[in-house]
Amino acid sequence: MRQLLYIFDPLCGWCYGFSPVVKKINQHYAGHFDISVLCGGLAIGDNALPVRKVAGYISGALGQVERTTGVRFGDGFVNGILRDENYIYNSEPPCIALTVVKELAPEHIVSFAHDVQTAFFYDGKNLNDAETYIHLLEPYGIDSDVFLKKYFRDEYKNKTYIEFDYCRDIGVRGYPALVLNEDGEHRILVRGYQTYENISALLDNTINKKNNE
């Protein structure tokens, strides 16, 4: 089965807006594509900064994201995370959490990615704290002790950074993105936010074209 790769970052506001669209894609197209979630690594290394250095830029974009996508940024994020001068805007911890969940419960990764972004952008939860993920695991029956053992192992950090490199190698530099992988050949279908209706038409055309070959 062809792979449909959803490439995002947990700290990407436009990805938060795109998350409901991806959930619908997963619901309606899982029978046609093997849908995977990959992390791009938006804020890692030198780009992992104290939130005070990026809060102005982020705050300026929130209104446009809300108007375009229909999502809402919660008070916990707007008046919590963005005003916490000690908070480090760091993609690494949530991306490692996603790497672990992909191994433990790959069938739930789309929903879990959505939950992580909701916890951050609406509830204002600290994604740098491993305890944040424990509550998010409960609906999926994932053992928290097993999760934590893997989360703190270098192996899963290394896997996460390999995934970052993979996303860049296939040409993705911005998020969100949808990439079709057919036998190792990658074609970027979507760059940036698109409505479900637009993407559905694109995916239907991709399916029909394949069926007619």
Phi, psi and omega in degrees: 000142178293147178265137169247113185263120172264112183253123187212182169222138181301336182263009181270117181296322178294329176293323175301317177293331182275343186303316177299327177294316181295323177298321177291321177300315180298322181292319188263341186239008181297336178282346181253334183226147167277104188268123181238152177248125179238146180260135183269336181083062183292313185235083179229162178058231181293345180270357174275104192238157170303140187299335180298336181276344182238354186299322180297314179296315182296313181302323181292339182264345188300317182299318180295319178298316181296315182295322184282320190255337181090355177283166176232136174271129187278165179299327180298330177273309187295314183254002177250280183305310186292345179253003180269101185295343181268352183284133177260122179281092191229118181286338189303309183301310180293329179291322175296319178302318179293323176301317180293315182294326177300328178280320186279326184209067185301333181291344182252008190293326179295314179293322180293319177300319176298316181297320179298315181291324177295318178300324182278301190280342177251310184274343180073033180282152182278107181281354175274355181255119182302332181296333178304323185282338182301316180291330180285339181283334190305316182296342185256005177067025180273128181293122184294325180294319178296316179302311185294323179299318180286320183303324183266004178271140180301332181305319184279332171295317179297318178299322180295317180289330173296322178294320176303313181297319180300315181299318178293322183296330180268007170099009181266121179240345180228162187227150000280165176212149172241130184232132175267127178246112177240107178055040177085357175262125186254134176230120180284117181271323186220131170241122179084179184292136171221154177288160177300320182300317179294317182289323179300317178297320179295316180291321177299318179295321178296318180294313182296321179296319179294318181294333183270355180287000000 
